[in-house]
Amino acid sequence: MRITRAQRNAVAEKITSLERSFYGRGPRNVKVSVSDDDPISLVVVSVDSLTVADAVLSERGHKQAVIRHHEALHEATRAEFLEAIEQIVGTPVSAYLAQVHPNTGYAVRVFVFSDLGDFDEPDQDN
């Protein structure tokens, strides 16, 4: 599997668009990187992704509230982000992880592609 520069650019544009749609504003910048080894990981860093409300909470010592807010947003919008990345890359995502840093506003989304299958699906043997 290979993720091209054009696909990385499309990912950056789509992440910006989705964040703008769901959060009311987009990040100032988005950086996309891809690992070379299996499992392939596509890492997306959104710069300055906190909303005004998030920034106020963080500045006033409510950092865990910012983290919980973004965890809820990540879970609620998970399907849309997965669908967008899978459409651009053309391969199913095996695992998806997302988090935001409440001080810096950096948000990280990691999409893992592996021949081992979907890590997020429950084990069928249990």
SEZAFI-249926 format. One record per atom (N, C-alpha, C): residue number from 1; residue in three letters; chain; atom name; x, y, z. Coordinates in nm, 4 decimals, decimal comma, m for minus. Layout:
% residues N
ATOM_n_res_chain_atom_u_v_w
ATOM_NUM_ALA_A_CA_X_Y_Z
...
//
This chain:
% residues 126
ATOM_n_res_chain_atom_u_v_w
ATOM_1_MET_A_N_0,0846_m0,1179_0,0000
ATOM_1_MET_A_CA_0,0000_0,0000_0,0000
ATOM_1_MET_A_C_0,0890_0,1240_0,0000
ATOM_2_ARG_A_N_0,0488_0,2214_m0,0788
ATOM_2_ARG_A_CA_0,1226_0,3478_m0,0864
ATOM_2_ARG_A_C_0,0235_0,4631_m0,0847
ATOM_3_ILE_A_N_0,0515_0,5635_m0,0044
ATOM_3_ILE_A_CA_m0,0326_0,6829_0,0010
ATOM_3_ILE_A_C_0,0453_0,7949_m0,0667
ATOM_4_THR_A_N_m0,0093_0,8466_m0,1749
ATOM_4_THR_A_CA_0,0594_0,9450_m0,2574
ATOM_4_THR_A_C_0,0537_1,0847_m0,1971
ATOM_5_ARG_A_N_0,1342_1,1734_m0,2506
ATOM_5_ARG_A_CA_0,1327_1,3142_m0,2096
ATOM_5_ARG_A_C_m0,0049_1,3757_m0,2373
ATOM_6_ALA_A_N_m0,0635_1,3420_m0,3517
ATOM_6_ALA_A_CA_m0,1970_1,3941_m0,3849
ATOM_6_ALA_A_C_m0,3003_1,3467_m0,2830
ATOM_7_GLN_A_N_m0,2899_1,2217_m0,2394
ATOM_7_GLN_A_CA_m0,3821_1,1707_m0,1382
ATOM_7_GLN_A_C_m0,3595_1,2404_m0,0041
ATOM_8_ARG_A_N_m0,2343_1,2649_0,0325
ATOM_8_ARG_A_CA_m0,2049_1,3370_0,1573
ATOM_8_ARG_A_C_m0,2639_1,4782_0,1524
ATOM_9_ASN_A_N_m0,2502_1,5449_0,0386
ATOM_9_ASN_A_CA_m0,3090_1,6784_0,0229
ATOM_9_ASN_A_C_m0,4613_1,6737_0,0339
ATOM_10_ALA_A_N_m0,5213_1,5712_m0,0271
ATOM_10_ALA_A_CA_m0,6674_1,5554_m0,0200
ATOM_10_ALA_A_C_m0,7113_1,5286_0,1239
ATOM_11_VAL_A_N_m0,6321_1,4512_0,1982
ATOM_11_VAL_A_CA_m0,6626_1,4246_0,3390
ATOM_11_VAL_A_C_m0,6596_1,5556_0,4178
ATOM_12_ALA_A_N_m0,5563_1,6365_0,3978
ATOM_12_ALA_A_CA_m0,5449_1,7649_0,4695
ATOM_12_ALA_A_C_m0,6654_1,8533_0,4406
ATOM_13_GLU_A_N_m0,7048_1,8622_0,3149
ATOM_13_GLU_A_CA_m0,8205_1,9440_0,2780
ATOM_13_GLU_A_C_m0,9491_1,8907_0,3405
ATOM_14_LYS_A_N_m0,9661_1,7589_0,3395
ATOM_14_LYS_A_CA_m1,0889_1,6986_0,3927
ATOM_14_LYS_A_C_m1,0961_1,7129_0,5441
ATOM_15_ILE_A_N_m0,9846_1,6918_0,6140
ATOM_15_ILE_A_CA_m0,9836_1,7079_0,7599
ATOM_15_ILE_A_C_m1,0194_1,8516_0,7964
ATOM_16_THR_A_N_m0,9605_1,9479_0,7240
ATOM_16_THR_A_CA_m0,9916_2,0892_0,7478
ATOM_16_THR_A_C_m1,1407_2,1148_0,7281
ATOM_17_SER_A_N_m1,1949_2,0620_0,6208
ATOM_17_SER_A_CA_m1,3366_2,0811_0,5899
ATOM_17_SER_A_C_m1,4261_2,0183_0,6965
ATOM_18_LEU_A_N_m1,3948_1,8953_0,7379
ATOM_18_LEU_A_CA_m1,4757_1,8282_0,8383
ATOM_18_LEU_A_C_m1,4679_1,8995_0,9731
ATOM_19_GLU_A_N_m1,3470_1,9405_1,0133
ATOM_19_GLU_A_CA_m1,3353_2,0131_1,1402
ATOM_19_GLU_A_C_m1,4128_2,1442_1,1346
ATOM_20_ARG_A_N_m1,4056_2,2140_1,0230
ATOM_20_ARG_A_CA_m1,4805_2,3391_1,0084
ATOM_20_ARG_A_C_m1,6304_2,3117_1,0202
ATOM_21_SER_A_N_m1,6746_2,2052_0,9587
ATOM_21_SER_A_CA_m1,8161_2,1696_0,9607
ATOM_21_SER_A_C_m1,8638_2,1307_1,1006
ATOM_22_PHE_A_N_m1,7854_2,0487_1,1710
ATOM_22_PHE_A_CA_m1,8276_1,9971_1,3009
ATOM_22_PHE_A_C_m1,7947_2,0891_1,4175
ATOM_23_TYR_A_N_m1,6862_2,1664_1,4077
ATOM_23_TYR_A_CA_m1,6402_2,2475_1,5206
ATOM_23_TYR_A_C_m1,6715_2,3957_1,5051
ATOM_24_GLY_A_N_m1,7216_2,4346_1,3888
ATOM_24_GLY_A_CA_m1,7539_2,5749_1,3678
ATOM_24_GLY_A_C_m1,6354_2,6578_1,3196
ATOM_25_ARG_A_N_m1,5188_2,5963_1,3154
ATOM_25_ARG_A_CA_m1,3986_2,6613_1,2631
ATOM_25_ARG_A_C_m1,3000_2,5511_1,2266
ATOM_26_GLY_A_N_m1,2162_2,5808_1,1318
ATOM_26_GLY_A_CA_m1,1146_2,4849_1,0927
ATOM_26_GLY_A_C_m0,9823_2,5162_1,1585
ATOM_27_PRO_A_N_m0,8901_2,4224_1,1523
ATOM_27_PRO_A_CA_m0,7575_2,4466_1,2075
ATOM_27_PRO_A_C_m0,6826_2,5494_1,1237
ATOM_28_ARG_A_N_m0,5813_2,6111_1,1838
ATOM_28_ARG_A_CA_m0,4985_2,7075_1,1104
ATOM_28_ARG_A_C_m0,4162_2,6358_1,0026
ATOM_29_ASN_A_N_m0,3743_2,5141_1,0320
ATOM_29_ASN_A_CA_m0,2914_2,4377_0,9399
ATOM_29_ASN_A_C_m0,3101_2,2900_0,9711
ATOM_30_VAL_A_N_m0,2878_2,2052_0,8708
ATOM_30_VAL_A_CA_m0,2948_2,0604_0,8885
ATOM_30_VAL_A_C_m0,1705_1,9985_0,8263
ATOM_31_LYS_A_N_m0,1052_1,9129_0,9038
ATOM_31_LYS_A_CA_0,0135_1,8403_0,8565
ATOM_31_LYS_A_C_m0,0221_1,6931_0,8482
ATOM_32_VAL_A_N_0,0162_1,6291_0,7378
ATOM_32_VAL_A_CA_m0,0127_1,4877_0,7174
ATOM_32_VAL_A_C_0,1185_1,4143_0,6932
ATOM_33_SER_A_N_0,1389_1,3055_0,7657
ATOM_33_SER_A_CA_0,2571_1,2228_0,7433
ATOM_33_SER_A_C_0,2155_1,0765_0,7381
ATOM_34_VAL_A_N_0,2989_0,9965_0,6722
ATOM_34_VAL_A_CA_0,2697_0,8552_0,6522
ATOM_34_VAL_A_C_0,3930_0,7738_0,6881
ATOM_35_SER_A_N_0,3721_0,6641_0,7595
ATOM_35_SER_A_CA_0,4834_0,5751_0,7921
ATOM_35_SER_A_C_0,5185_0,4896_0,6703
ATOM_36_ASP_A_N_0,6372_0,4345_0,6728
ATOM_36_ASP_A_CA_0,6832_0,3503_0,5619
ATOM_36_ASP_A_C_0,6625_0,2021_0,5869
ATOM_37_ASP_A_N_0,6437_0,1635_0,7127
ATOM_37_ASP_A_CA_0,6382_0,0220_0,7491
ATOM_37_ASP_A_C_0,4962_m0,0222_0,7786
ATOM_38_ASP_A_N_0,4751_m0,1544_0,7692
ATOM_38_ASP_A_CA_0,3468_m0,2131_0,8024
ATOM_38_ASP_A_C_0,3387_m0,2320_0,9536
ATOM_39_PRO_A_N_0,2338_m0,1940_1,0203
ATOM_39_PRO_A_CA_0,1148_m0,1354_0,9610
ATOM_39_PRO_A_C_0,1392_0,0098_0,9214
ATOM_40_ILE_A_N_0,0816_0,0488_0,8100
ATOM_40_ILE_A_CA_0,0931_0,1861_0,7617
ATOM_40_ILE_A_C_0,0081_0,2755_0,8512
ATOM_41_SER_A_N_0,0672_0,3855_0,8966
ATOM_41_SER_A_CA_m0,0106_0,4823_0,9740
ATOM_41_SER_A_C_m0,0095_0,6161_0,9023
ATOM_42_LEU_A_N_m0,1263_0,6759_0,8971
ATOM_42_LEU_A_CA_m0,1460_0,8085_0,8414
ATOM_42_LEU_A_C_m0,1737_0,8984_0,9609
ATOM_43_VAL_A_N_m0,0837_0,9927_0,9871
ATOM_43_VAL_A_CA_m0,0953_1,0796_1,1036
ATOM_43_VAL_A_C_m0,1308_1,2200_1,0560
ATOM_44_VAL_A_N_m0,2380_1,2741_1,1128
ATOM_44_VAL_A_CA_m0,2852_1,4072_1,0771
ATOM_44_VAL_A_C_m0,2781_1,4950_1,2020
ATOM_45_VAL_A_N_m0,2009_1,6029_1,1937
ATOM_45_VAL_A_CA_m0,1906_1,6974_1,3042
ATOM_45_VAL_A_C_m0,2594_1,8266_1,2614
ATOM_46_SER_A_N_m0,3624_1,8637_1,3370
ATOM_46_SER_A_CA_m0,4319_1,9900_1,3139
ATOM_46_SER_A_C_m0,3746_2,0929_1,4110
ATOM_47_VAL_A_N_m0,3308_2,2057_1,3575
ATOM_47_VAL_A_CA_m0,2705_2,3116_1,4377
ATOM_47_VAL_A_C_m0,3769_2,4152_1,4707
ATOM_48_ASP_A_N_m0,3846_2,4532_1,5979
ATOM_48_ASP_A_CA_m0,4792_2,5550_1,6433
ATOM_48_ASP_A_C_m0,6230_2,5088_1,6204
ATOM_49_SER_A_N_m0,6563_2,3949_1,6793
ATOM_49_SER_A_CA_m0,7886_2,3374_1,6556
ATOM_49_SER_A_C_m0,8880_2,3609_1,7682
ATOM_50_LEU_A_N_m0,8488_2,4327_1,8734
ATOM_50_LEU_A_CA_m0,9425_2,4585_1,9822
ATOM_50_LEU_A_C_m1,0452_2,5641_1,9417
ATOM_51_THR_A_N_m1,1680_2,5422_1,9852
ATOM_51_THR_A_CA_m1,2701_2,6452_1,9668
ATOM_51_THR_A_C_m1,2457_2,7546_2,0700
ATOM_52_VAL_A_N_m1,3151_2,8657_2,0575
ATOM_52_VAL_A_CA_m1,3043_2,9741_2,1555
ATOM_52_VAL_A_C_m1,3440_2,9219_2,2935
ATOM_53_ALA_A_N_m1,4517_2,8444_2,2993
ATOM_53_ALA_A_CA_m1,4966_2,7894_2,4268
ATOM_53_ALA_A_C_m1,3911_2,6969_2,4867
ATOM_54_ASP_A_N_m1,3284_2,6124_2,4032
ATOM_54_ASP_A_CA_m1,2215_2,5242_2,4511
ATOM_54_ASP_A_C_m1,1065_2,6055_2,5100
ATOM_55_ALA_A_N_m1,0678_2,7113_2,4411
ATOM_55_ALA_A_CA_m0,9561_2,7948_2,4868
ATOM_55_ALA_A_C_m0,9880_2,8600_2,6216
ATOM_56_VAL_A_N_m1,1111_2,9069_2,6386
ATOM_56_VAL_A_CA_m1,1514_2,9676_2,7656
ATOM_56_VAL_A_C_m1,1448_2,8627_2,8769
ATOM_57_LEU_A_N_m1,1985_2,7443_2,8515
ATOM_57_LEU_A_CA_m1,1937_2,6382_2,9524
ATOM_57_LEU_A_C_m1,0503_2,6037_2,9895
ATOM_58_SER_A_N_m0,9653_2,5892_2,8894
ATOM_58_SER_A_CA_m0,8258_2,5537_2,9139
ATOM_58_SER_A_C_m0,7537_2,6614_2,9939
ATOM_59_GLU_A_N_m0,7716_2,7872_2,9540
ATOM_59_GLU_A_CA_m0,7065_2,8996_3,0236
ATOM_59_GLU_A_C_m0,7507_2,9108_3,1689
ATOM_60_ARG_A_N_m0,8714_2,8651_3,1976
ATOM_60_ARG_A_CA_m0,9253_2,8786_3,3336
ATOM_60_ARG_A_C_m0,9138_2,7491_3,4147
ATOM_61_GLY_A_N_m0,8270_2,6593_3,3664
ATOM_61_GLY_A_CA_m0,7953_2,5404_3,4439
ATOM_61_GLY_A_C_m0,8848_2,4198_3,4243
ATOM_62_HIS_A_N_m0,9686_2,4205_3,3216
ATOM_62_HIS_A_CA_m1,0603_2,3093_3,2969
ATOM_62_HIS_A_C_m1,0132_2,2249_3,1784
ATOM_63_LYS_A_N_m0,8883_2,1839_3,1830
ATOM_63_LYS_A_CA_m0,8281_2,1094_3,0724
ATOM_63_LYS_A_C_m0,8960_1,9739_3,0485
ATOM_64_GLN_A_N_m0,9338_1,9054_3,1557
ATOM_64_GLN_A_CA_m1,0015_1,7767_3,1393
ATOM_64_GLN_A_C_m1,1364_1,7928_3,0689
ATOM_65_ALA_A_N_m1,2031_1,9054_3,0911
ATOM_65_ALA_A_CA_m1,3303_1,9316_3,0222
ATOM_65_ALA_A_C_m1,3069_1,9448_2,8711
ATOM_66_VAL_A_N_m1,1957_2,0078_2,8328
ATOM_66_VAL_A_CA_m1,1616_2,0213_2,6910
ATOM_66_VAL_A_C_m1,1351_1,8834_2,6315
ATOM_67_ILE_A_N_m1,0592_1,8017_2,7032
ATOM_67_ILE_A_CA_m1,0285_1,6667_2,6548
ATOM_67_ILE_A_C_m1,1569_1,5851_2,6414
ATOM_68_ARG_A_N_m1,2431_1,5890_2,7433
ATOM_68_ARG_A_CA_m1,3698_1,5135_2,7373
ATOM_68_ARG_A_C_m1,4580_1,5619_2,6217
ATOM_69_HIS_A_N_m1,4627_1,6949_2,6020
ATOM_69_HIS_A_CA_m1,5412_1,7525_2,4928
ATOM_69_HIS_A_C_m1,4937_1,6982_2,3580
ATOM_70_HIS_A_N_m1,3633_1,6987_2,3384
ATOM_70_HIS_A_CA_m1,3097_1,6510_2,2109
ATOM_70_HIS_A_C_m1,3214_1,4996_2,1967
ATOM_71_GLU_A_N_m1,3104_1,4258_2,3057
ATOM_71_GLU_A_CA_m1,3329_1,2810_2,2987
ATOM_71_GLU_A_C_m1,4746_1,2519_2,2522
ATOM_72_ALA_A_N_m1,5713_1,3270_2,3053
ATOM_72_ALA_A_CA_m1,7107_1,3100_2,2627
ATOM_72_ALA_A_C_m1,7287_1,3468_2,1158
ATOM_73_LEU_A_N_m1,6660_1,4576_2,0740
ATOM_73_LEU_A_CA_m1,6733_1,4973_1,9324
ATOM_73_LEU_A_C_m1,6096_1,3931_1,8422
ATOM_74_HIS_A_N_m1,4936_1,3410_1,8838
ATOM_74_HIS_A_CA_m1,4251_1,2391_1,8024
ATOM_74_HIS_A_C_m1,5120_1,1149_1,7874
ATOM_75_GLU_A_N_m1,5770_1,0744_1,8941
ATOM_75_GLU_A_CA_m1,6626_0,9566_1,8870
ATOM_75_GLU_A_C_m1,7870_0,9831_1,8020
ATOM_76_ALA_A_N_m1,8473_1,1000_1,8184
ATOM_76_ALA_A_CA_m1,9694_1,1343_1,7447
ATOM_76_ALA_A_C_m1,9449_1,1499_1,5953
ATOM_77_THR_A_N_m1,8239_1,1908_1,5561
ATOM_77_THR_A_CA_m1,7936_1,2165_1,4148
ATOM_77_THR_A_C_m1,7038_1,1097_1,3531
ATOM_78_ARG_A_N_m1,6764_1,0061_1,4285
ATOM_78_ARG_A_CA_m1,5869_0,8983_1,3865
ATOM_78_ARG_A_C_m1,6209_0,8443_1,2463
ATOM_79_ALA_A_N_m1,7455_0,8127_1,2230
ATOM_79_ALA_A_CA_m1,7865_0,7510_1,0957
ATOM_79_ALA_A_C_m1,7545_0,8417_0,9767
ATOM_80_GLU_A_N_m1,7773_0,9705_0,9919
ATOM_80_GLU_A_CA_m1,7515_1,0632_0,8820
ATOM_80_GLU_A_C_m1,6024_1,0735_0,8508
ATOM_81_PHE_A_N_m1,5186_1,0774_0,9551
ATOM_81_PHE_A_CA_m1,3738_1,0848_0,9317
ATOM_81_PHE_A_C_m1,3231_0,9557_0,8687
ATOM_82_LEU_A_N_m1,3700_0,8409_0,9185
ATOM_82_LEU_A_CA_m1,3280_0,7130_0,8610
ATOM_82_LEU_A_C_m1,3709_0,7005_0,7150
ATOM_83_GLU_A_N_m1,4952_0,7343_0,6871
ATOM_83_GLU_A_CA_m1,5461_0,7255_0,5499
ATOM_83_GLU_A_C_m1,4640_0,8139_0,4557
ATOM_84_ALA_A_N_m1,4326_0,9351_0,4999
ATOM_84_ALA_A_CA_m1,3563_1,0277_0,4155
ATOM_84_ALA_A_C_m1,2169_0,9741_0,3861
ATOM_85_ILE_A_N_m1,1475_0,9249_0,4880
ATOM_85_ILE_A_CA_m1,0112_0,8750_0,4692
ATOM_85_ILE_A_C_m1,0117_0,7497_0,3831
ATOM_86_GLU_A_N_m1,1046_0,6596_0,4089
ATOM_86_GLU_A_CA_m1,1121_0,5365_0,3287
ATOM_86_GLU_A_C_m1,1431_0,5665_0,1828
ATOM_87_GLN_A_N_m1,2247_0,6679_0,1589
ATOM_87_GLN_A_CA_m1,2574_0,7051_0,0204
ATOM_87_GLN_A_C_m1,1337_0,7629_m0,0490
ATOM_88_ILE_A_N_m1,0579_0,8461_0,0202
ATOM_88_ILE_A_CA_m0,9392_0,9069_m0,0391
ATOM_88_ILE_A_C_m0,8290_0,8042_m0,0619
ATOM_89_VAL_A_N_m0,8041_0,7193_0,0370
ATOM_89_VAL_A_CA_m0,6939_0,6238_0,0303
ATOM_89_VAL_A_C_m0,7327_0,4979_m0,0477
ATOM_90_GLY_A_N_m0,8602_0,4612_m0,0419
ATOM_90_GLY_A_CA_m0,9055_0,3441_m0,1143
ATOM_90_GLY_A_C_m0,8826_0,2138_m0,0401
ATOM_91_THR_A_N_m0,8588_0,2216_0,0900
ATOM_91_THR_A_CA_m0,8334_0,1041_0,1726
ATOM_91_THR_A_C_m0,9048_0,1221_0,3065
ATOM_92_PRO_A_N_m0,9636_0,0152_0,3607
ATOM_92_PRO_A_CA_m1,0290_0,0279_0,4917
ATOM_92_PRO_A_C_m0,9285_0,0616_0,6021
ATOM_93_VAL_A_N_m0,9725_0,1444_0,6954
ATOM_93_VAL_A_CA_m0,8922_0,1788_0,8122
ATOM_93_VAL_A_C_m0,9082_0,0669_0,9144
ATOM_94_SER_A_N_m0,7970_0,0187_0,9688
ATOM_94_SER_A_CA_m0,8007_m0,0878_1,0703
ATOM_94_SER_A_C_m0,8196_m0,0320_1,2103
ATOM_95_ALA_A_N_m0,7626_0,0859_1,2374
ATOM_95_ALA_A_CA_m0,7754_0,1477_1,3692
ATOM_95_ALA_A_C_m0,7717_0,2990_1,3529
ATOM_96_TYR_A_N_m0,8465_0,3670_1,4383
ATOM_96_TYR_A_CA_m0,8546_0,5132_1,4359
ATOM_96_TYR_A_C_m0,8405_0,5640_1,5783
ATOM_97_LEU_A_N_m0,7483_0,6572_1,5986
ATOM_97_LEU_A_CA_m0,7265_0,7175_1,7300
ATOM_97_LEU_A_C_m0,7255_0,8680_1,7123
ATOM_98_ALA_A_N_m0,7821_0,9410_1,8098
ATOM_98_ALA_A_CA_m0,7856_1,0868_1,7999
ATOM_98_ALA_A_C_m0,7764_1,1473_1,9391
ATOM_99_GLN_A_N_m0,7055_1,2596_1,9478
ATOM_99_GLN_A_CA_m0,6897_1,3296_2,0746
ATOM_99_GLN_A_C_m0,6518_1,4743_2,0475
ATOM_100_VAL_A_N_m0,6782_1,5612_2,1461
ATOM_100_VAL_A_CA_m0,6410_1,7016_2,1379
ATOM_100_VAL_A_C_m0,5595_1,7373_2,2617
ATOM_101_HIS_A_N_m0,4653_1,8279_2,2447
ATOM_101_HIS_A_CA_m0,3883_1,8779_2,3592
ATOM_101_HIS_A_C_m0,4528_2,0083_2,4028
ATOM_102_PRO_A_N_m0,5026_2,0165_2,5272
ATOM_102_PRO_A_CA_m0,5797_2,1327_2,5696
ATOM_102_PRO_A_C_m0,4987_2,2613_2,5864
ATOM_103_ASN_A_N_m0,3664_2,2517_2,5962
ATOM_103_ASN_A_CA_m0,2844_2,3727_2,6089
ATOM_103_ASN_A_C_m0,2450_2,4287_2,4731
ATOM_104_THR_A_N_m0,1989_2,3416_2,3849
ATOM_104_THR_A_CA_m0,1436_2,3868_2,2572
ATOM_104_THR_A_C_m0,2471_2,3956_2,1462
ATOM_105_GLY_A_N_m0,3572_2,3203_2,1589
ATOM_105_GLY_A_CA_m0,4566_2,3169_2,0527
ATOM_105_GLY_A_C_m0,4210_2,2222_1,9396
ATOM_106_TYR_A_N_m0,3111_2,1469_1,9547
ATOM_106_TYR_A_CA_m0,2789_2,0465_1,8536
ATOM_106_TYR_A_C_m0,3764_1,9302_1,8675
ATOM_107_ALA_A_N_m0,4347_1,8913_1,7564
ATOM_107_ALA_A_CA_m0,5197_1,7728_1,7532
ATOM_107_ALA_A_C_m0,4514_1,6700_1,6646
ATOM_108_VAL_A_N_m0,4534_1,5452_1,7088
ATOM_108_VAL_A_CA_m0,3885_1,4383_1,6342
ATOM_108_VAL_A_C_m0,4912_1,3308_1,6013
ATOM_109_ARG_A_N_m0,4914_1,2910_1,4767
ATOM_109_ARG_A_CA_m0,5741_1,1784_1,4318
ATOM_109_ARG_A_C_m0,4792_1,0788_1,3660
ATOM_110_VAL_A_N_m0,4891_0,9542_1,4084
ATOM_110_VAL_A_CA_m0,4048_0,8493_1,3524
ATOM_110_VAL_A_C_m0,4959_0,7452_1,2892
ATOM_111_PHE_A_N_m0,4700_0,7168_1,1635
ATOM_111_PHE_A_CA_m0,5438_0,6150_1,0888
ATOM_111_PHE_A_C_m0,4437_0,5038_1,0568
ATOM_112_VAL_A_N_m0,4732_0,3813_1,1008
ATOM_112_VAL_A_CA_m0,3825_0,2688_1,0811
ATOM_112_VAL_A_C_m0,4430_0,1743_0,9782
ATOM_113_PHE_A_N_m0,3595_0,1324_0,8847
ATOM_113_PHE_A_CA_m0,4013_0,0389_0,7804
ATOM_113_PHE_A_C_m0,3173_m0,0874_0,7961
ATOM_114_SER_A_N_m0,3828_m0,2021_0,8088
ATOM_114_SER_A_CA_m0,3091_m0,3255_0,8317
ATOM_114_SER_A_C_m0,3798_m0,4423_0,7656
ATOM_115_ASP_A_N_m0,3004_m0,5393_0,7240
ATOM_115_ASP_A_CA_m0,3559_m0,6633_0,6700
ATOM_115_ASP_A_C_m0,4172_m0,7496_0,7791
ATOM_116_LEU_A_N_m0,3955_m0,7127_0,9052
ATOM_116_LEU_A_CA_m0,4477_m0,7908_1,0174
ATOM_116_LEU_A_C_m0,5962_m0,7696_1,0394
ATOM_117_GLY_A_N_m0,6549_m0,6729_0,9710
ATOM_117_GLY_A_CA_m0,7986_m0,6493_0,9839
ATOM_117_GLY_A_C_m0,8309_m0,5306_1,0711
ATOM_118_ASP_A_N_m0,9567_m0,5253_1,1150
ATOM_118_ASP_A_CA_m1,0078_m0,4121_1,1912
ATOM_118_ASP_A_C_m0,9810_m0,4329_1,3389
ATOM_119_PHE_A_N_m0,8913_m0,3534_1,3949
ATOM_119_PHE_A_CA_m0,8563_m0,3655_1,5362
ATOM_119_PHE_A_C_m0,9693_m0,3186_1,6261
ATOM_120_ASP_A_N_m1,0607_m0,2376_1,5748
ATOM_120_ASP_A_CA_m1,1678_m0,1819_1,6563
ATOM_120_ASP_A_C_m1,2889_m0,2737_1,6668
ATOM_121_GLU_A_N_m1,2927_m0,3786_1,5874
ATOM_121_GLU_A_CA_m1,4036_m0,4737_1,5919
ATOM_121_GLU_A_C_m1,3816_m0,5723_1,7060
ATOM_122_PRO_A_N_m1,4865_m0,6108_1,7778
ATOM_122_PRO_A_CA_m1,4713_m0,7090_1,8854
ATOM_122_PRO_A_C_m1,4228_m0,8415_1,8296
ATOM_123_ASP_A_N_m1,3457_m0,9112_1,9088
ATOM_123_ASP_A_CA_m1,2946_m1,0424_1,8704
ATOM_123_ASP_A_C_m1,4134_m1,1377_1,8567
ATOM_124_GLN_A_N_m1,4249_m1,2040_1,7446
ATOM_124_GLN_A_CA_m1,5381_m1,2918_1,7176
ATOM_124_GLN_A_C_m1,5361_m1,4180_1,8035
ATOM_125_ASP_A_N_m1,4183_m1,4543_1,8569
ATOM_125_ASP_A_CA_m1,4071_m1,5761_1,9368
ATOM_125_ASP_A_C_m1,4521_m1,5581_2,0802
ATOM_126_ASN_A_N_m1,4686_m1,4337_2,1263
ATOM_126_ASN_A_CA_m1,5058_m1,4096_2,2667
ATOM_126_ASN_A_C_m1,6515_m1,3814_2,2820
//
